[in-house]
Amino acid sequence: MKLLVREVIDETLNALKASGALTFDVIPPYNIEVPKNLEHGDWSCNVAMVMSKAAGKKPGDLAELIIKGLVDRNAIVVSAEKAGPGFLNFRLKDSVFQAVAREVLKAGLTFGRNKPKSTGKKMLVEFVSANPTGPVHIGHARGAFMGDAISRLLDAAGHDVTREFYINDAGNQVETLGRTIFKRYQQLFGVEIQLAEGEYPAEYVIEIAKTWKNEVGDAYLNKPQAEWLPKAIEVGIRENLKAIRSTLAMANISHDTFFSEATLHTAGKVTSIVDVYKARGVTYEATEGKRREKGDKVRSEESKAAKYADRQLGGTFLMTATYQENEKYVLKDEEDRIILRHDGTPVYLTADLAYHKEKFDRGYDLMVDVFGADHAGHVPRIQSGMTLLGFEQKKLQFVLVQIVRITQGGEEVKVSKRKGTLFELADLIDEAGADVCRFIFLMKSANAQFDFDLDGVKKQSKDNPVFYFQMGHARCASVLKKAIEKGVPFVGAEALTDAQLARLVLPEEKAMLKKMSQLGDVVATSAEKLEPHHVLYFCQELIADFHSYFTKFRSDPIISDDVDKTQGRLAMVAALKHTLASAFGILGIAAPEHMEAPAEEE
């Protein structure tokens, strides 16, 4: 519908130009929006204001000229009015709204989506990337659902999307995992040995050790560390990744690629990136890094930088804060970062920079990293590091998600009652269901903080936003099913007549049809902003409108003895069902065909 309005305005402007009434080179970009006050019309446009200078006319005069051209020659506009300093408000004919139902029905579940890979743009979304030292826990949950929803959005917008999981399978943590597995492996043969501080005491490590024992027997029991450690690490990463994939599958989340950090080290890319930076003249040797502004470094005593400060005394520093170009700072980091210690070993950041360089080298048009908010400090370091390599910073975007508190009985849940260990994503899905988890984690912007009430999401009432949400689609399905039972099934898009659609004249009906028409715009905007909650809000508003309509017109029901009106309304319900199912699918939420009505509506 918005596209129709834009076509009408452009045609009118070009006609005025052809007649000599207007002179301009090109039509500048302008906005078409729904007026805040619906009494002002169906759509509002600022074209007269943004085009005033190009046309050499005052906004008000230009608005009046456009209005005359619109009303004189256009078939879909009932009226157009000037508002304020030059806004245009439009009212469209009922047939424009009614045509939306037919458009939706023909598109089916593809409504609101661009054709797959139609934009020609390649995009990479990296999310979850949990350390392969244990299961996916609730700290990863929101980022997992957010990353998956962003990937789905970009896909629906017509981009070629790759979903990637970065495996941190190098460094001290996986070595600690390997040592723990070996100790558990020894214990299975009766060896008396205790775990050290910092090793992994959880049950899953014992299970991994049992799997290893079943595969190799006692082959590594008396081998030197150089032989058993790589094998223990290998089996640990393999089994943990298997468990991670299984949990993500429960959440209806999958990845196209699992990228191994270890491959970067093996290929020499982690050390070679230091040479690349040196060749570009953006490193220096020092005992400590410089800050962008003068003054003492202020660090939390609990930060890793403070804890391991002694390891950073002396080495190669990258100018992530102090590099200057044309006497202006082009970087966002607050201090230069060490990338090579004095003993020649790279730090964690170095591998991360090598990984992101590798992403850029793969030629993506956009790369999105979904990080926990606790990694916010890492963002400017990576951004600066990529800028120092000459890459476009705008091609790399970060979505930072706040951790959500899981509560039950008014108390925060951190530990699984069943396992006595850290509350896992699998536990959360077992408790609440995958759809509920996805809905709750997507219902607000990534940077919003809130509580996930496990008790509240199990209630089947209008006060439960998840239940109310899915009930909208189920109610549409129920109406269509009831029409079949009553012997007046919906005739379908092909047999539907214009006369039947013409019976959709109630303001509530036109409002729903108008909102349905906006799904494509909502998807495009949400994809551009990397904010899935806009699609969810769109669905909530549409569902609320339908629930209200369903309740308000019980005395004038959808299914009646008036055949044409019944078919028109069934067409609207079927179109609404398709719209919701398409939007739900984009978010990754199931669209149930049947749900019990809440007690208050029985």
URBEL-V257959 format. One line per field, one symbol per residue. psi: psi as a letter, one per 20 degrees, with the letter a starting at -180 (. if undefined). A space follows every 10 residues. Layout:
psi: ???
This chain:
psi: ghhggghggg ggghghghij hqprgqorpr qprpqhoiii ahqqqkhhgi igghikqqgg ghghgggghg hhiqiipgqp qppbijqppq pqqhhgghhg ghgghhhcii piqrqpkhij ppqpoprflq pkjaroaihi gghghggghg ghghghijqo pppqpoomkq ahghhggghg ghghgghijj poqqqrpiro iqhhhghghg ggghhickhj hkqrhhghgh hggghggghh hghgggghhh jlpqqhqopp hhhgghijhg hhhghggghi kkrqprhrqq qgqqrqpoqp hiqhhghkhh ijnpapqpmi hipqpkkqpj riqiqqqpio rhjjqqrghg hhghghghgg hikqhppppo qqhijhhhgh gggghhhiij qphiioqpop pqppppqpkj qpohpphghj aporhhgghh ghqggggggg iiirqhjqpr qoohghiipn riiohgghgh hgghhghggh ghhghjjlqp irhhipqhhg hiiniqhhgh ggggggiigg ggggghghil nhhhgggggg gggggggggg ghkhimrgoa iogghghghh ggghgggggg hggghhijpq nqhpqpqqhi j.
